[in-house]
Amino acid sequence: MTKQTAQIVGHTTLILLSLIFIAPFLFMVSTSLKADTQVFSPHIHWIPQPFQWKNYPEALQYFPFLTYLRNTLILCAGNVIGTVFSAALPAYAFARLQWKGRDALFFVMIATIMLPSQVTLLPVFLLFRALGWTGTFLPLIVPAFFGKAFSIFLLRQFFLGIPQELSDAARIDGCNEWGILWRIILPLAKPALATIALFSFMGTWTDFQGPLIYLHNEKLYTLAIGLNSFLGRHGGEWNLLMAASTVVTIPLIIVFFFAQKTFVEGIALTGRAN
């Protein structure tokens, strides 16, 4: 098999496999443009006849979309800033500094990734309730500023791939550790920083459990909670539900589309370690 033939076979296989993941999204978009008669038809119609574009404005009128969008963006911004800031400092310490107990503490931190969030759900909730934070955005934003093990791990792996000679040269020039981090390491780590920022954004955008537990006021609901409320109130109108779901999903697709190169680069480079 020639190299060109192998590439054709490989790309064809990947395209066929991608259809498995694309099909549910295409079906959701198709359903969002159908009339009720086509939605409940015994036969699957992939192409709506005719296209019901009015489903989108009607769906968004059923719940305060702009309010939920604002709340979701506030949480996303807070989590992205907190995750990037809190991951950079410990990742630098684990990767570039030599200190007693570093590897043991790093192992303990990695072990927390295997701890399901449901295990700590109750004690964390009781803690936030004692602080009087329930019913606010604080329980959903503040934890991001205390470091996420997975984000720290990704950044550490990337930092390990940066030549140590750069740090040594900066120290010779009189630069301290803070200066090395902010002026040398972080500018070189933009792909990894973008990767953990994208992970944080996507996780916060689609988070349902957190807002469901801590947000009691409907004015503070996020889009995920709004969709669930929509399902409870208008569960029989599947075309409108799919229209609302499509609108909520599109921002994630747009963000990933524009950031996919940086995202893939960050994931690939964080696999290296010296």
C-alpha positions in Angstrom: 0.0 0.0 0.0 1.4 3.3 -1.1 1.6 6.3 1.3 -1.1 8.2 -0.7 -3.4 5.1 -0.5 -2.8 4.8 3.2 -3.7 8.5 3.7 -6.9 8.1 1.7 -8.0 5.0 3.7 -7.1 6.7 6.9 -9.1 9.9 6.1 -12.0 7.9 4.8 -12.1 5.8 8.1 -11.9 9.0 10.2 -14.8 10.6 8.2 -17.0 7.6 8.6 -16.3 7.4 12.3 -17.0 11.1 12.7 -20.5 10.6 11.3 -21.3 8.6 14.4 -20.7 11.7 16.5 -22.1 14.2 14.0 -25.4 12.4 13.4 -27.0 13.2 16.8 -26.2 16.9 16.4 -27.5 16.9 12.8 -30.7 15.2 14.0 -31.2 17.8 16.7 -30.8 20.6 14.2 -33.1 18.8 11.8 -35.8 18.3 14.5 -35.5 22.0 15.5 -36.7 23.0 12.0 -39.6 20.6 11.8 -43.3 21.0 12.4 -45.0 18.8 15.0 -46.4 16.5 12.4 -43.0 15.6 11.1 -41.5 15.3 14.6 -44.0 12.6 15.6 -44.0 10.9 12.2 -43.4 7.2 12.3 -40.7 7.7 9.6 -37.5 9.7 10.1 -37.3 12.8 8.0 -33.8 14.2 8.0 -34.7 17.2 5.8 -37.7 19.2 7.1 -40.5 20.0 4.7 -40.9 22.9 5.0 -38.2 24.5 7.2 -39.9 26.0 10.3 -37.5 28.9 11.1 -40.0 30.3 13.4 -39.3 27.6 15.9 -36.2 29.4 17.1 -37.7 32.8 18.1 -40.7 30.9 19.6 -38.4 28.7 21.7 -36.4 31.6 23.0 -39.6 33.4 24.1 -40.5 30.5 26.5 -37.7 31.3 28.9 -35.4 34.4 29.6 -32.6 33.4 27.3 -30.6 36.6 27.6 -30.7 36.5 31.4 -29.5 32.8 31.5 -26.9 33.6 28.9 -25.5 36.5 31.0 -25.4 34.3 34.1 -23.6 31.5 32.2 -21.0 33.9 30.7 -20.4 35.4 34.2 -19.7 31.9 35.5 -17.5 31.0 32.5 -15.4 34.1 32.8 -14.9 33.6 36.5 -13.9 30.0 36.1 -11.6 30.5 33.2 -9.7 33.3 35.0 -9.6 31.4 38.2 -8.5 28.1 36.5 -5.7 29.7 34.5 -4.4 31.8 37.4 -4.5 29.0 40.0 -3.0 26.3 37.7 0.0 28.3 36.5 1.6 28.8 39.9 1.6 25.2 41.3 2.4 23.8 37.8 5.5 26.0 37.7 6.5 24.8 41.2 6.0 21.2 40.3 7.8 21.4 37.0 10.7 24.0 37.4 11.5 24.2 41.1 13.4 21.7 43.3 12.0 21.3 46.8 11.6 18.5 49.3 8.5 16.4 48.9 7.6 17.8 45.5 7.0 14.4 43.8 5.1 13.0 46.7 2.8 16.0 46.9 2.3 15.9 43.1 1.2 12.3 43.4 -1.3 13.2 46.1 -2.7 16.0 43.8 -3.0 13.6 40.9 -4.8 11.1 43.1 -7.6 13.6 43.7 -8.5 13.4 40.0 -9.8 9.9 40.7 -12.1 11.1 43.5 -15.6 11.5 42.1 -17.2 14.9 42.8 -20.3 13.1 44.3 -18.1 11.9 47.2 -17.3 15.5 48.3 -20.7 16.9 47.3 -22.3 16.9 50.7 -19.5 18.2 52.8 -18.7 20.9 50.3 -22.3 22.0 50.2 -22.5 22.1 54.0 -19.3 24.3 54.0 -20.8 26.7 51.5 -24.1 26.8 53.4 -22.2 27.7 56.6 -20.5 30.5 54.8 -23.8 31.8 53.5 -22.8 31.4 49.9 -25.7 29.2 48.7 -28.0 31.1 46.3 -25.1 33.0 44.9 -22.5 32.5 42.2 -19.7 32.2 44.7 -19.7 28.4 45.2 -19.5 28.1 41.4 -16.6 30.5 40.9 -14.4 30.7 44.0 -13.3 27.0 43.9 -11.7 27.6 40.5 -9.2 30.0 42.2 -7.9 27.2 44.4 -6.5 25.0 41.5 -7.9 22.1 39.5 -5.7 19.0 39.5 -6.2 18.2 35.8 -5.3 21.7 34.7 -2.2 21.8 36.9 -1.2 18.4 35.5 -1.5 19.6 31.9 0.4 22.8 32.5 3.2 20.9 34.4 3.6 18.6 31.5 4.0 21.5 29.1 6.4 23.4 31.4 8.6 20.3 31.6 9.0 20.5 27.8 10.4 24.0 28.0 14.3 24.0 27.9 15.8 24.6 31.4 18.5 26.7 29.7 16.0 29.5 29.2 15.4 29.8 33.0 19.1 29.5 33.7 19.9 32.3 31.3 17.2 34.5 32.9 18.6 33.9 36.4 22.1 34.9 35.2 20.5 38.2 34.0 19.1 38.7 37.5 15.6 37.6 37.0 13.8 36.0 39.9 11.3 33.1 39.8 8.3 35.4 39.4 10.0 37.1 36.5 10.9 33.8 34.9 7.3 32.6 35.2 5.6 35.8 33.8 8.1 36.8 31.2 9.4 33.5 29.8 7.4 30.5 30.8 3.8 31.8 30.4 4.4 33.5 27.0 5.7 30.1 25.7 2.8 28.2 27.3 0.0 30.0 25.4 -1.2 26.7 23.7 -1.4 24.9 27.1 -3.1 28.0 28.8 -5.6 28.1 25.9 -6.3 24.4 26.3 -7.1 24.6 30.1 -9.1 27.8 29.5 -11.2 26.0 26.8 -11.7 23.0 29.1 -12.9 25.3 31.9 -15.2 27.2 29.5 -16.8 24.1 28.1 -17.1 22.5 31.6 -18.8 25.5 33.1 -21.0 26.1 30.0 -22.5 22.6 30.2 -22.4 22.3 34.0 -25.8 21.2 35.3 -25.1 19.8 38.8 -23.5 22.8 40.3 -26.1 25.5 39.4 -28.9 23.0 40.2 -27.6 22.6 43.8 -26.5 26.2 44.6 -28.7 28.5 42.6 -32.2 28.8 44.1 -33.3 32.1 42.4 -34.6 31.7 38.9 -33.0 35.0 37.9 -29.6 33.4 38.5 -30.2 30.2 36.5 -27.8 29.2 33.7 -28.6 28.0 30.3 -28.3 24.3 31.4 -30.9 24.9 34.1 -33.0 26.9 31.7 -33.1 24.0 29.3 -34.2 21.7 32.0 -37.0 24.1 33.0 -38.0 24.3 29.4 -38.2 20.5 29.3 -40.4 20.5 32.4 -42.8 23.1 31.2 -42.9 22.3 27.4 -41.7 18.7 27.3 -44.1 17.8 24.5 -42.9 20.4 22.1 -39.7 18.7 21.0 -39.1 20.9 18.0 -38.9 23.9 20.2 -36.8 22.1 22.7 -34.3 21.1 20.0 -34.3 24.7 18.7 -33.4 25.9 22.2 -30.8 23.2 22.6 -29.2 24.1 19.2 -28.9 27.7 20.3 -27.2 26.7 23.5 -24.8 24.3 21.7 -23.7 26.6 18.9 -21.4 28.9 21.1 -19.4 25.8 22.1 -19.0 24.8 18.5 -17.9 28.3 17.5 -15.4 28.6 20.3 -13.9 25.2 19.5 -13.8 25.9 15.8 -11.7 29.0 16.2 -9.5 27.5 19.0 -9.1 24.0 17.6 -5.6 24.6 16.3 -4.3 25.9 19.6 -6.3 23.3 21.5 -4.8 20.4 19.6 -1.4 21.9 19.9 -1.7 22.3 23.6 -2.9 18.7 24.1 -0.1 17.3 21.9 2.7 19.2 23.6 1.5 18.5 27.1 2.2 14.8 26.5 5.9 15.5 26.5 7.9 15.3 29.7 11.7 15.4 30.3 
